[in-house]
Amino acid sequence: MRKSDIIIVGGGPAGSACARQLRKLGQKVLILEKKSFPRPKVCAGWITPKVFDLLGIPPEEYPYLLRQINRIHFYLLGIKIPVKTHQYAVRRYEFDEWMICRSHVPIVTHTVKNIVKTQEDYIIDDKYRCKYLIGAGGTHCPVFKKFFSPSNQRPEKDLIIAVEKEYRCNYLETGCHIWFFDHGLPGYAWYLPKGNGWLNIGVGGKFLKLKARKKNILDHWHEFTKKLNQLSLIDNIPEHPRGHTYYLHRKRQTNRRENVFLIGDAAGMATLDMGEGIHAAISSGLMVAEAIAKDKEYIPDSLPRFSLPGIFMPGKKQ
Ligand SMILES: Cc1cc2nc3c(=O)[nH]c(=O)nc-3n(C[C@H](O)[C@H](O)[C@H](O)COP(=O)(O)OP(=O)(O)OC[C@H]3O[C@@H](n4cnc5c(N)ncnc54)[C@H](O)[C@@H]3O)c2cc1C
């Protein structure tokens, strides 16, 4: 049996940020991750300057494709609202691999299935043993399922369903566009060129509201891509978008039970207005590292629950 003081399940931004910080604080950590990196991740890859603050590097030092966004064109009820801003976009395929590599902790490719609690330890699939266990496995994290569900149910009203496609194409416009409530979508649709010919487009919305309207997220995808084509923003309609679900940030949820912690999407931490989850994933990962290494409290309630103030007033720290 392989033993590590701390085991992190999942090596996305939450898990890798947490691992790096724990290692820097002198802790022995192991990441169990089901996919080998680099791996695709369904995400628009929009990040705020505060993410770079958390990562401790200026954006210019990020070694992969980075698009700086200085203006976003919002559309609401047919009205176009251009907003000056200061945001960034990355490709998650590259960003996540960069993050997990810079954590410099051992990573084992393993899909966690079964977790058993003993008097002092947690045993994973009869192969790994630890004193502290961190659930960073995203929406379907097995640590959440074992220790926090069903008593800590995540309400369906907070569930977001989204589909997107990131692909190389001759995109016809370089601006970033976001349409709210288009064709009755209970959420928003985006067009985000990232440079080097990479374009990310997608639609996301509240699952329960879509269900009540008897509309599928793919119906919205088809309407949206047709519209982009009609607006001459794309020259052909891409097929086979990839979908994913995640939860919005609720206050006062339980994210620690004894020596088990939840971070990132495993805890459900995306912002209520834009579904932005990368910042919260990294922040919560760093918080848990401090909580374990310095015996501090873990209070993710202090994380921002809205993104728009930071977009409209990019200089203002939330
Ligand atoms: C379509 C879409 C667009 C989005 N756009 C944005 C955006 O532009 N900006 C933003 O900030 N947020 C965005 N989000 C949200 C963002 O993607 C997530 O909040 C973020 O990825 C959470 O990071 P995480 O590390 O918690 O989880 P993840 O990134 O999901 O990482 C979890 C990791 O755990 C691994 N794992 C899962 N199960 C197991 C298991 N059993 N055993 C071992 N490993 C396991 C997975 O392989 C994965 O690598 C978007 C989400 C979607 C769906």
The ligand as an SDF file (V2000), in Angstrom:
LIG
                    3D

 53 58  0  0  0  0  0  0  0  0999 V2000
  -18.6430   24.8110  -20.7650 C   0  0  0  0  0  0  0  0  0  0  0  0
  -17.9730   25.3680  -19.5540 C   0  0  0  0  0  0  0  0  0  0  0  0
  -17.3140   26.5950  -19.6570 C   0  0  0  0  0  0  0  0  0  0  0  0
  -16.6650   27.1410  -18.5410 C   0  0  0  0  0  0  0  0  0  0  0  0
  -15.9970   28.3040  -18.7140 N   0  0  0  0  0  0  0  0  0  0  0  0
  -15.3180   28.8430  -17.6670 C   0  0  0  0  0  0  0  0  0  0  0  0
  -14.5330   30.0070  -17.8470 C   0  0  0  0  0  0  0  0  0  0  0  0
  -14.4320   30.5470  -18.9530 O   0  0  0  0  0  0  0  0  0  0  0  0
  -13.8750   30.5170  -16.7730 N   0  0  0  0  0  0  0  0  0  0  0  0
  -13.9590   29.9350  -15.5350 C   0  0  0  0  0  0  0  0  0  0  0  0
  -13.3600   30.4560  -14.5770 O   0  0  0  0  0  0  0  0  0  0  0  0
  -14.6750   28.7860  -15.3430 N   0  0  0  0  0  0  0  0  0  0  0  0
  -15.3300   28.2280  -16.3760 C   0  0  0  0  0  0  0  0  0  0  0  0
  -16.0100   27.0430  -16.2120 N   0  0  0  0  0  0  0  0  0  0  0  0
  -15.9250   26.3700  -14.9110 C   0  0  0  0  0  0  0  0  0  0  0  0
  -14.5500   25.7080  -14.7460 C   0  0  0  0  0  0  0  0  0  0  0  0
  -14.2800   24.8900  -15.8690 O   0  0  0  0  0  0  0  0  0  0  0  0
  -14.5010   24.8520  -13.4680 C   0  0  0  0  0  0  0  0  0  0  0  0
  -15.0470   25.5820  -12.3980 O   0  0  0  0  0  0  0  0  0  0  0  0
  -13.0580   24.4300  -13.1250 C   0  0  0  0  0  0  0  0  0  0  0  0
  -12.5430   23.5670  -14.1030 O   0  0  0  0  0  0  0  0  0  0  0  0
  -13.0210   23.7180  -11.7640 C   0  0  0  0  0  0  0  0  0  0  0  0
  -11.7380   23.1890  -11.5400 O   0  0  0  0  0  0  0  0  0  0  0  0
  -11.5440   21.8690  -10.6290 P   0  0  0  0  0  0  0  0  0  0  0  0
  -10.0850   21.6610  -10.5130 O   0  0  0  0  0  0  0  0  0  0  0  0
  -12.3690   22.0050   -9.4150 O   0  0  0  0  0  0  0  0  0  0  0  0
  -12.2310   20.7050  -11.4630 O   0  0  0  0  0  0  0  0  0  0  0  0
  -11.8390   20.0690  -12.8730 P   0  0  0  0  0  0  0  0  0  0  0  0
  -11.1780   21.0860  -13.7180 O   0  0  0  0  0  0  0  0  0  0  0  0
  -13.0910   19.4370  -13.3750 O   0  0  0  0  0  0  0  0  0  0  0  0
  -10.7670   18.9630  -12.5260 O   0  0  0  0  0  0  0  0  0  0  0  0
  -11.1480   17.7760  -11.8690 C   0  0  0  0  0  0  0  0  0  0  0  0
  -10.1320   16.6830  -12.1800 C   0  0  0  0  0  0  0  0  0  0  0  0
  -10.4600   15.5220  -11.4230 O   0  0  0  0  0  0  0  0  0  0  0  0
  -10.2740   14.3730  -12.2110 C   0  0  0  0  0  0  0  0  0  0  0  0
  -11.1550   13.3040  -11.6830 N   0  0  0  0  0  0  0  0  0  0  0  0
  -12.4880   13.2440  -11.7280 C   0  0  0  0  0  0  0  0  0  0  0  0
  -12.9510   12.1060  -11.1540 N   0  0  0  0  0  0  0  0  0  0  0  0
  -11.8480   11.4410  -10.7260 C   0  0  0  0  0  0  0  0  0  0  0  0
  -11.6500   10.1880  -10.0780 C   0  0  0  0  0  0  0  0  0  0  0  0
  -12.6870    9.3820   -9.7480 N   0  0  0  0  0  0  0  0  0  0  0  0
  -10.3830    9.7960   -9.8010 N   0  0  0  0  0  0  0  0  0  0  0  0
   -9.3180   10.5750  -10.1360 C   0  0  0  0  0  0  0  0  0  0  0  0
   -9.4510   11.7740  -10.7730 N   0  0  0  0  0  0  0  0  0  0  0  0
  -10.7000   12.1960  -11.0590 C   0  0  0  0  0  0  0  0  0  0  0  0
  -10.6790   14.8310  -13.6130 C   0  0  0  0  0  0  0  0  0  0  0  0
  -10.0920   14.0140  -14.6240 O   0  0  0  0  0  0  0  0  0  0  0  0
  -10.1460   16.2680  -13.6380 C   0  0  0  0  0  0  0  0  0  0  0  0
   -8.8400   16.3480  -14.1770 O   0  0  0  0  0  0  0  0  0  0  0  0
  -16.6720   26.4650  -17.2990 C   0  0  0  0  0  0  0  0  0  0  0  0
  -17.3240   25.2250  -17.1930 C   0  0  0  0  0  0  0  0  0  0  0  0
  -17.9590   24.6830  -18.3110 C   0  0  0  0  0  0  0  0  0  0  0  0
  -18.6280   23.3470  -18.1900 C   0  0  0  0  0  0  0  0  0  0  0  0
  1  2  1  0
  2  3  1  0
  2 52  2  0
  3  4  2  0
  4  5  1  0
  4 50  1  0
  5  6  2  0
  6  7  1  0
  6 13  1  0
  7  8  2  0
  7  9  1  0
  9 10  1  0
 10 11  2  0
 10 12  1  0
 12 13  2  0
 13 14  1  0
 14 15  1  0
 14 50  1  0
 15 16  1  0
 16 17  1  0
 16 18  1  0
 18 19  1  0
 18 20  1  0
 20 21  1  0
 20 22  1  0
 22 23  1  0
 23 24  1  0
 24 25  2  0
 24 26  1  0
 24 27  1  0
 27 28  1  0
 28 29  2  0
 28 30  1  0
 28 31  1  0
 31 32  1  0
 32 33  1  0
 33 34  1  0
 33 48  1  0
 34 35  1  0
 35 36  1  0
 35 46  1  0
 36 37  1  0
 36 45  1  0
 37 38  2  0
 38 39  1  0
 39 40  1  0
 39 45  2  0
 40 41  1  0
 40 42  2  0
 42 43  1  0
 43 44  2  0
 44 45  1  0
 46 47  1  0
 46 48  1  0
 48 49  1  0
 50 51  2  0
 51 52  1  0
 52 53  1  0
M  END
$$$$
